[in-house]
Amino acid sequence: MKRVKFLFLATWLTWCLGFPGARPRLVDSAALKLHLKKLTVVGNVLYVAAHPDDENAAVLAYLSRGRLLRTGYLSLTRGDGGQNLIGSEQGALLGVIRTHELLAARDIDGAEQFFTRAVDFGYSKTSEETLRLWGRGAVLSDVVWVIRRFQPDVIITRFTPETGGHGNHTASAILAEEAFEAAADPKRFPEQLKWVKPWKAKRLLWNMYNWGRYSEAERSGALSIDVGEYNPLLGSSYRELAGESRTMHKSQGMGAPEGRGSSANYFKHVAGEPAKSDILEGVDFSWARIPGGEPVGEVLQKAWSSFEYENPSAVVPLLVQACKIMQKLPGDPLVRHKMEETLEAIRLCSGLWLEAVSNRASATPGQQASVDVTAINRSGLPLRFISASIEPGGGSRQIGAPLADNVPATAALPLTIPFGVAYTQPFWLARPGTPYLYSVEDQQKIGLAESPPPFRATVRVALDGYEMTYEIPVLYRWVDPVEGERYRVFEVEPEFSVRLDEPVTVFANGAGKTVRVSVTNRSDGHASATLSLKMPPGWSAAPSAIPLAMTKAGESRDLDFRVSAAANAGSGPVRAVVEVGGRTVGWSVNEIQYLHIPVQTVLEESKGTLLRLDLKKVGQRLGYIMGPGDFVPEALRQIGYEVRLLSDEELAVGNLSLYDAIVVGIRAYNTRPVLSSVQSRLLDYVSSGGTLVVQYNTLQDLIPAELGPYPFRVSRERVSGEEAPVRLTASQHPLLTTPNRITSSDFEGWVQERGLYFPGQWDSRYETVISTADPGEPALEGGVLYSRFGEGVYIYTSYAWFRQLPAGVPGAYRFFANLVSARGSKNGS
């Protein structure tokens, strides 16, 4: 019996995970027709840029769904350093969201997704800074690796080394140009050649910005494509697909129109062989490029031309014939990928539904699950279900039975989670990295969009004696009462989830404090363990350890330690851990749940910061107007404030005079429409003696146009260097003296950036107190605007408090306490 194995990681991910809900699926006949045509096209194109949303989705759709090339987007970063418009996730958690938003976008435009290990560390003004912080050689190695593995015939960049408006952007072009040459040189990164071969792409092009208006002179020598073409098999133009694709970047607020009508995109030659009329000119995309490949192309062309929309399975014998010929060809990566695509076409054309569904969403080491591996043949083809098995740690079963038309055949297999198996975690977060580069030990995982599924089912089916092997992920299925049937990857979790309630615990003026730890039993039932805190020298906790005896799965407890510090103890890290069965568990299990991406589980170390702080404050009660989400309220509670999140109703009709100060969260004026109608109430509150502190907002969708009592204009100016010097321009101003004396040391230890969207112009009635600037740039003085208005104080601040306070930066706490204390207490506290 002939056998062929379907074992390609990217196909797993495209089939099962790269779209909302992680559900398996089949496709309609129009999509099948397009899929069959794509089998006859042999070639790849790679698009390179820096971030999620940098890609030109219309070009990706044109290449993938129009020219039918295998198309990839290499985003150097996962977007970890941006802002989040849909929730409070920041940093690595935001990177996970944006990774899956990119996968959802690729599911629409038809491209594949790749990444390097580079961390999006925030806005960078120069490519020199970006390459220095990332480590030029490391990220270049990753780009070379992706090129050698993907083998693109043409590479396209979004930016140039000179233009891009962001150091990450220009760095992506610099690295792409260098990698274009380095990938072909066996002397560059020779350690990669154990797995891949040197690869020379035919040309490197720059996709000129389609939002620019180019003169004839600027377009001279540029090639163009029409991404507005209508594809009747898609029922859409490539611009329309691009609008759908871009709208998946929901955490960035990137909802986009679906453009219709002709639309030219222009491309300039950068390196390699120039083209005269077409960006893909001179590349043979037929099967003739593969030695001995012409017969495969002929059979696949026949399958495409003879395809029957109402009887797709009729072409399956031709597809099997093509597979048999491919098996005899040399082991070229192009052939391997086409074999995988052809086997997927067999599955789709035969309506073969394959799934491996666990009876539980997750398990801990040593626990058991039951997995139903189901095959349904929804065609008249004489398919046979040969066997099914689960790896690692699962059972197997020989079946050898026919798959009757539309009759489910299920093999129930046991699965025991081995001790020592890795917990489910995005692979780039599994090891400690640096603030600028993730650590990935396995070279084979570099470039991948997401982790391989932790468990997989191997399903063998046969047609007329020809055996095929499909590997599919083990999933969990449930029914949401609103969204219907949903899937997620079956995962391995630690026995306990351990979470410090606060990432930063502030110890002001030497007093002790309660540190609360939440522990959740993730095992099946009874679990015994001991909880303790690991702290720096000079710190102590009472009790020193707390025994745990939990009896139910999912049981949670909040446990308190009284923590105090010796006189000479300094600030430092704290970690909560449980000792169970001779093992130490210190992970917090975080679930990221949004409807537009599959559920994601991310493990974070159950650690925080013990922050000793000399801090004074005025007032007691604060109101907080939350925008899309930040952790500033928790930080304010840590220094002794009572903080209430203000609802739309409270803003409209509530008694604002109850609050000593009101703080407006980041981007609230971009995301809370109610602020347009209550702005006058907020200014009345200030006039009556209140303090209003407004954090940064962007220019997009600003509600209302005037944010303060007197005019000022927000600009796009920012200071991206977290170590940029800060000058105290009014050292005796109350904001810098009361109740805490602010000095230059309060700006030490900041993270990611100083501030963003600084006001560029302001009324003379505003006072400024500090200034900062990136090297070689003019000072920005509008990062804190202060004005007396009536009996109260209005403050607008562009400094990145939303990053500094959760990171435990001491000076940020002291300065922010001064901001909310600016007018003093309204209520005698």
N, C-alpha and C positions, 0 to 999 in steps of 0.2 A: 504494500500500500504506500503510495506517495504521500509524503507529509510536507507541509510548509508551515512555518511558525510565524504568527503575527505578534511580534514582540518589539514594539517601538514606543518608547516613553511618550514622545510628543503626541502620538496618536491617542494614547490613553487620555491625555489631558485635554486634547481638542474634543474628543468624543464625550467625555464625562464631566469635566470640571470647568472648562473655559466659558461658562455661561451661567446666568442666574439659576440658582436652585440645584446645580450639580446633577441634573437628571439625565439619564440615558435618553436617546431619541433615535427616531428614524426621520427620513426627509421625504418630501413629495417628489413627483416625477419630474417636474421642471428642474429641481435641484439635482436629481439623479442624472438628467441629461447633461447638465453642466459638469457634474463630477466626471462623467465618462469622457467628455471632451477634454477635460483637464488631464486625464490619463495619457492622452496623446501628446502632451506638451512636456518637454523635459528641460527644465531650467529654473534658476533661482535668482531672485533679486532681494537685496538687503537694504533697508532704510535705517539710517543712523541719526540719533539725536540724543538729547540729554535727559529728558523728563517725560513722565506721563503727560500727555496733551501736546507735546512738541510735534508729534507725528502728523503728517498730512494724510488723513484717513481717506480722502478722495483719491489720492495717488495710490495708496495701498489697495483700495477697492478696485481701481482701474487695472492694476497689475495682477491682482489675485483673481478677481471675478470676471475681468474683461479679457486681459491677455492670458489668463489662466496659468500664470507662473506661480511656483511656490514662492511666497513673499513673506519676508520677516521684518519685524521692527525691533531693532536693538536700542532700547532705552538704557543709557548708562546708569541711571539711578531709578529708584522706585518711588521717588517723590516724597520721601520721609520728612523733608524739611519744610514742607509747605504748611498752609493753614487748612482747616477742616470746616466746611460749611454745613455738614450734616450731623456732626456729633462732636464729642470732646476728645477723640483719639488724636494723639500727637506722636511724632517721632516714629519709632519702629511700627507701632500699631497702625498709624496712618499709612505707612509704607505697605503694609499688608492689604489695607483697603484699596489703595491705588493700584497695587499689583493686580488685584482681581477686577478692578474697573477696566484696566487695560485688557485683561483676558476677555471680559464681556464685550469690549469694543472690537477686539479681533474676531470674535465670533460673528460679528455683524459684517465687518469689511473683508473677512476671509484670510487675513494674514496670521502669522505666528508671532509669538512674543518672546523676546530674549532680554537678559539684563547682564550687567557686569556686577562686580562686588562694590562698586562705588556707592557711597552714602550721599544722599542729598543733604548737605549740611547747611542749607539755606542759601540766601542770595550771595553771589560772589561777583565782584566787579571786574575781575581780570582772570584771564585763562591761566596766567602765571600762578596766582594764588590757588586756583582750583587744582592745577596739576601738582603743585607742591603739597597740598593737603591730602589729596587722594593718594599720591604716590604714582607718578607718571608711569613708571615701568609696570606696576601691578595692573593698572587699568588697561594700559596698552596690551599687556599679555592677554587679558580677558577678551578684548576686541579681536585680537589676532586669533584666539581660540575659537570664537564664534564664527569668524570668517572661514577658518580652516574646516570647521565642522559642518557649517551650513553650505559652503561652497557656492557663493553667489556669483553669477555671471556679470552682474552690474551692481555697483554699490552707489547709493544716493545719500547725500547728507542734507539735513535741514538748514544747517548754518554754514558759515565760512569762518576761517580763523580770524577774520577781521570784523565781522558783523554778527550780531546776535543779541546784544543788549544784556548779556549775563555771562559771567565767566565760565559757567558750566556749559553754556551753548557753544561758545567759541572753542572751548576745550574739546567738545565732542567732535567738532570738525577737524581740529588738529590731530586728534587721535585716529580718526577715520582715515585721514590722508597718510599718516605714518603707518597704520596697520595695513593699508592697501598694498604697500611695498613689503612690509615686514612679513606678512602672511605667506608671501611667495619665497621667502628666503629661509632655507633650511638651517642657517646659522643663527637665526633669531628664534628664541624660545624653543630650543631643540628638545627640551624635556617633554613637549607636547607631542612629539612625533611617535611616541609609543602608541598613540590612539588615532592620530590624524596625519594627513600629509600636507606639505606646503600647497598653497592654493593661490593662483593668480587670477583675479577678476579681470574682465576685459576692459572695463572703464569705471571711473569714478566721476559722478556728476553732482552738481549742487542744484537742488530744487529751489529756485528763486521764490521769494516770499510772494504768495498769491494775493496778499492784501496790498501789495504795492502797485502803483501805477507806473509802468515802465515806458520810457520814450523809445522811439525806434532805435536810437543809438545804444541805449542800455540793453535792448533785446538783440542787438546785433550778435550773430553767431549762436544764439540760444535755440534750442530745440523745444518744440511744444507738443503737448498732448491735450486732448479734449476730455476732461473728467466729467463733463456734463452729458456725455453720451448716454442714451437710454438702452438698457439691456432687457429685451422682452422676456427672457427666461427668468430674470430677477424681478420683473415688474417695477423696475426702479432705475434711476441713473446712479452713477457712482457718487455724485454730489449728494444725492438723497441718502445713500447708504452712509456717507461720511457724517451727515447730520445726526443720524441715529447713533453711529459709532461714538461721535464726540459727546453726545448727551450722556453716555455711560460714565463720564468723568464727573459724577454727581458730587463727590466730596469737594470739588473745585468750583461747583456752580457753573459747569460748562455746557448747559443746555444750548443746543445749536439749531439753527434753521436747516431744513432739508432743501438745499438749493436745486432749482430746476432750470433747464436751458443750458446752452453751450457755455463752457467755461474753460479757458486755456490756462494751463500750467506750463511754466518755462523752466528749462534746465540748461545750465552752463557746464561746459567741459572743465574738469579739474585735472584728471590724470588718466593714463592709459591710452587706449586707441580712440581717437576722435570719431564721432559719428556725424554724418552729413544731414540725415533727414529724420532719423528715428532713434530714440534713446536706447533701443534694444538692437540696433543695427549690427549686422555682422556676427550674430550669435546663432548657431544652429540649435533650435529648440525642438528638433524632431528626434525620433529614436535612432536616426542615423548617426548621431554623435556618440552612441554607445557601440563599440565593436560587437557585431552580431545582433544589434538591436532592431534592425529593420523589420524582421518578421514579427516582433512584438508590436511595433507600431502599426503594422498592417492589420493584425488581429484586433487591436484596440480601436483602430479606426472603423473596422467593420462592426464592432460592438456598438460604437457610438451611432453610426449611420443606420443600424438596424433596430435601434432602441424603440420599443413600443410603450407609449405613455400608460396604457391601460394593462400592460403585461410586462412590467420591468424584468421579471425573473427570466424571460426568454433569452436574455443576453448572458446569463450566468455561465453557460457552457463555454462561450467565447472567452469570458474573463478567466475561467479556470485554465483554458488553453494558453492564454497569455502568461499566467503564473508558471505553468510548466516550462515554457520557453525561457522565462526570466531565471528560473532556477539553474539553468545551464550557462548563464552568462557570468562573466567575472564579477567578483564581489565589490562592485562600484557603489559608493554611497547613493548616487542617483538611482541606480537599479534597486537598491534595498528600499529606498523610500517609495519608489513606484510600486514595488511589490506590496508594501504596506497599504498604499492607497488602493491598489487593485483588490486586495483581500477585503478592505473596508467596503469597496464597491460591491463585492459579492454579498456581503452581509446586508447592505442596504437594498440591493436589487431583489434579494430573496425575502425581504421583510423579516430578517432574522433578528429577533429581540433577545438580547443576552443581558442578564443582570445577576449580580451577586449581592444579596440583601441580608444584612445582619439583623438579629432580633433585638439589638441594642445599639445605641449611638456610640458607645465607648466602653472600654474595659480597662482594668488595671492589671499589671503583671500578675500572673497566676490565675486570673479569672478565665471563665469560659464564655463563649458565645456560640450561637448556632447560625449558620449561614446557608440560606437557600439560594442555590445556583439554578437559575431558570433559563431555559431556552424555548423559544416559540418560533416555529417555522410558519410564516404567513405567506406561503406560496405553495404551488403544487410540486415543487422540486423534491426528489427523494433524499432529503438530508437525514443523516443519522447522528445521534448524540452519542459520542464515543466514551467520553470520560469528563470528570470535573475534579479539580483539586484546589486547595487553598494553601498559599505560602505567605509568610512562614508560620509554622506551628499548627497548620490545619490538616483536616483529613482529606482523603481522596476516595473516589468511587468510580469503578468501571461500570459503564451503562450499556453501551452497544445496542441501543434500541432506535428504531425509526422515529423521526420527528414528524408526527402526523400534522396535516395542515391545520394551523390555528389551534392546536391543542398544547397547552403548557406542559413541559416536562421538567421536573424539579428534582435536584439532588440535594438533600439536606446533609450538610457537612459540619462536623464539630470543629471548633477553633479554640485552642488554649493559648493564651497570651504568654509567651516565654518570659521567664525572669531574665533581666538583662537587656531586653529589647528596648530600643530608644523610645522615649515618649514622643508623641506626634507634635511636631514643631516645624515651622518654616525653616528650611535647612540653613538659610543665611543667618538665622537667629540662634542656632543651636550651640554656637561657640562664641565666647567673648571676642569682639572685634575692637576697632578703634572708632572714635567719632566720625571717621572719614572713610573707613573701609571695612566691610564685613569680612569675617573669617570663614572660609569654606575649605575644609580639608580635602574633600573628594573632588579631584579635577573634573570628573565626569558630570558633576552637578553645576559647575560654573556655566553661566549662560542660561540655565533653565529658569522658567518663570516661577515654578512652584515645586514643592517637594513631591517625589513619587508617592503614590498612595502607600500607606504602611502595610496593607495586606492586599493581595491580588488573587483572583480566581483564574485558573488556567482551564479553558474550555476547549475541548477537541470535538470538532464536528467533521463529517465526511460527506462527500457528494460523489456518487459513482466510483467509490474506491479512492478518491483523492482527499486526503486528510488535511484539515486546516486547524491551526491552533490560534485561539484568541485569548489575550490576557486582559482582564477587566478589573477595575478596582472594587473592593468590597465597600458597599455603601450602606447607609441606614435610611429607611424611608418612613415618612410620617405624613399625616394629612393635616394641613392647617385649615381651620374652619373658614378662613377668608381666602387664602391663596391656593387651597387645594393640595394636591400631591407634591411633596418636596423631598429632596434627597440631600444628604451630606455624607462626607467621607467617614467611614468607621475609624475610630481613633483609639490610641493608647494614651491613658492619662496616669498621673501619679495617684497613689492611694489617698492622698489628702491634698486639698487645695488650701494653702496657707497664705493669708493676706494681711499685711499691716493696714489698718484702716486709714492711716495718713502716710503719704510718702515722706513728709517732713514733719517732725515733732519739734516744736520750738520751746526751748527752756529759757525763758527770759528772767534775768536777774537772779539766777541761782536756784529757783524753786524747782522741786520735783514735779513729776507729771505722770498721768496715767497713759500708758501705751496699750491700745486695744488691738488684739489679733483675732481675725475671723478664721475659723477652721471648718472645712466642709469634708465630710466623709465621702469619698468617691468610690469606695469599694462596695461590695454587695450587701454587707450587713455589719456584724459585730467587728469592731476594730479598736485595738488598744494601742496607745502611743504616748509619748511624752513631749510636751511643747516647751521650748525654751527660747531665749533671746541670745544671740551672739553679738556682743558689743565691744567697743574699744576699751582699752585699759582706763580705769578710773570711773567706769560706769557700773552701776549695780541695779538689779531688778528684784522686786519682792512680789511673789515668791520667785525663787531662782528657776523653778521648773513647775509645770502643771501637768499632772497625769490626765490622760483622756481615755474614756471608755464609751465609745459610740455603738449604738445597737442597730441603727437603720441606715440604709443607703440614702445619701443626700442630706443626712442630718448635719446641721450647722450650729456652731456655738461661737459666741463672742467671749473672749477671755482677756482679762485685764492684768497687766503688770504695772506696779508702781516703780517708775524708773527715776533714779537720781544720779547726780554726778559729784565726784570729789572736787575740791576747790581747784585742783590743777588739771582736771580732765578737759580735753578739748572736744570740739565737734567731731563727729565721725559717723561711719555707717553702722546700721543695725540690721540684723537678719533674723527672721523668725523661722525656726525649723522644728520638725517633729522627728523623733526617733521611733522607727517602727521596724520590728523584725531585724534589728541590726543595721538598718539602712537609714540614712538621713534624707528627709524630703523637705525641700524648701522652695516650693514653686506655687505661684498663684496661677490658677487656670482662668484665662480670660476668653470669653466668647464674643466675637464680633458678629452682630446680626443686623444685616440690612437686606431688603428684598431684592436689590439689584445685583447682589453677589451671593455666592454660597456662604453658609455659615463657616466662620474661621475660628479655630482655637489657637491661641498663642499663650505660651507659658512664659511668665516673667518671674525672675527671682523675687522671693518674698523679702525684699529689703527696702530700707528707707534711710533717712538721715536724722541723726540726733543733733540738733542745731542749738548750741549755746549762744545766747544773744543778749547784748546790752541794749535794751529797747524800751522806749517810753511811748505811750499813746494817749490821745485825748478822745473822749467820747466812748460810747459803748454800743449803740445800735446803728447798724448799717443796712441800707437797702441795696440790692444788687440787681441790675437789669442785665440778664444773661443774653448774649448774642447766640451764635451757633454752638458755643460751648467752650469753657475754659475752667481752670482749677483755682482761680483767684479767690473765690469765696472760701474754699477750704483753708487757704493760706491765711486769710484774714481771721478766720475762727481760731487758728493756731496761736495768734498773738492776742487773743482774748476778746475779740469782737463778737457780738451777736449779729449774725448776717441772715437776712431774709431775702429770698429770691422773689422779685416783684412780678406778679402776673400782669397781663394786659388790663384786667379789670381794676387791679389795685393802682396801676398807673393812671387809669382814667378817672377813678372816683375815690380812691383810697386817701387816707390821711397821711400825706408825705411828711408832715411836720414831726411825725414820731421818730424820724431818723436823724441822727447827728450828721450823717453824710450819706449820699447815694453815689454808688459807683456804677458806671456804664461799662459792660463787658466789651471785649473786642468785637468789632464788626456788628455791634447791635444796631447801629444806624443803617447798616446794609441789609439786615435780616428781620428786624422787628417793625412791620408797617405801622403799628400803633404809635410809634414814636413821632410820626408826623403830626398826629392829632394831639399828643400830650406834651409836645415840646414847650408850649407856653406854660403848662403847669409846672414843668421842671424848672423853668426859669423863674417862675413865681416862687417856687420853693427856695431857690437861691436868694432871690431878693428879700425873702422873709427871714434870712439868716442861716440857710443851709449851705452845705458844701457839696458840689457836684463835680465828680472826677470822671472824665470821659476818656476811655482808652481808644487806641487807634481804630480808624475806619478807612476803608478804601474808597476810591473815586467811583467805583461801579455801584449803581443803584443806591446812591446816597439819599437817605430819608431823614430829615428834610435837607434842603440845600444849605441852610444856615444851622450850624451845630451849636453855636455859642451866643452869648448876649450881644457880642460885637462881631463883625465879620472877620473870618480868616479862611484861607483856602488850603485844603489838603493837596499835597503834591505826591509825586511818585518817589521822591528822594528817600534814601535809606542809608543807614550805616551798617554794613554787613559784618565788619570785624568786631567780634565780641571783646577784643582787647584794645579797640580804638580809644585814644586818649579822650577823657572827659574833662572839660575845663569849667570850674565854678566861676561863672561870670558875675554873680551877685552874691558873694559869700556870706553877706550879712542879712540876706533876705530871709524872712520867716520860714520859707519852705526848706531852707538849708540849715536852720538853727533850732527849729521848734517842732516837736519836743526833742528831736534828736539832732545833734550836730553832724552834718554830712561833710565828709572829707573825700579826698581822692581814693582812699582805701575802700570806700563803699562801692566802688566800681570795679573791684577786683573779683575774679572768679566767675564772671558772667559767662553765659553760654550762647552759642550760635550767632547772636547779633546784638547790636545796641538798640536799634529801633528801626521803624519802617513807616512809610507814608507820613513823613514829617510835613507839617505846614510850611508852605513856601512864602505865604504873605499873611500878614495879620494887622489888625487895627492897632493904633498906637496905645490904646487903653489896655492892651495885654502887656504883661511883664514877662521877661525871660530870665532864667536863673542859671542854666547850664548850656554848654554847647559841646558838640562832638563831631568828628569827621574821620572818614577813612583816609589812609595815607595819600597825600598829594591832592586832596580835594578840599574845597572851601568848607568852613565850619557851618554846621546846621544848628541854629540857635532856637528853633521853634519846637524842640522835643518836649518841652514843658511850657505851656502858656498859662499864665496866672492872671486873673482879673478879679477885683472886687466888684460886685454887682449888687446894688442895694445894701442889705445888711449881711450878705453872704459872699461866698467865694466860688468862682467857676475855674476849673482846671481842665485843660486838654493835654493829654500826654501820649506821645508816639513811642516812648521807650517800651521795650518788649518785656513788660512785667509778667505777662502771661507765660513766658518761658522761664524767667528768673525765679519767680516765687516757688513753683513746683520743684525747681531744681535745687532749692535750698540755698540760694545766694544771700548771704547775711545782709549786705548793703541794700539789696532790693527790698527786704523787709523794713529796714530802718527808713528808707526814703519813702516807701509807699505809706508807712505809718504817718509820716509828715504830711503827705498829700491829703489823706482822709481826716487828718487832725487840723487842717489849715484854718478853719473857722472856729474850731473849738467845739465844745459840747453845747447842743441846743437844749439838753434835758438835764443839765446839772450833774452829769456823771463824769 
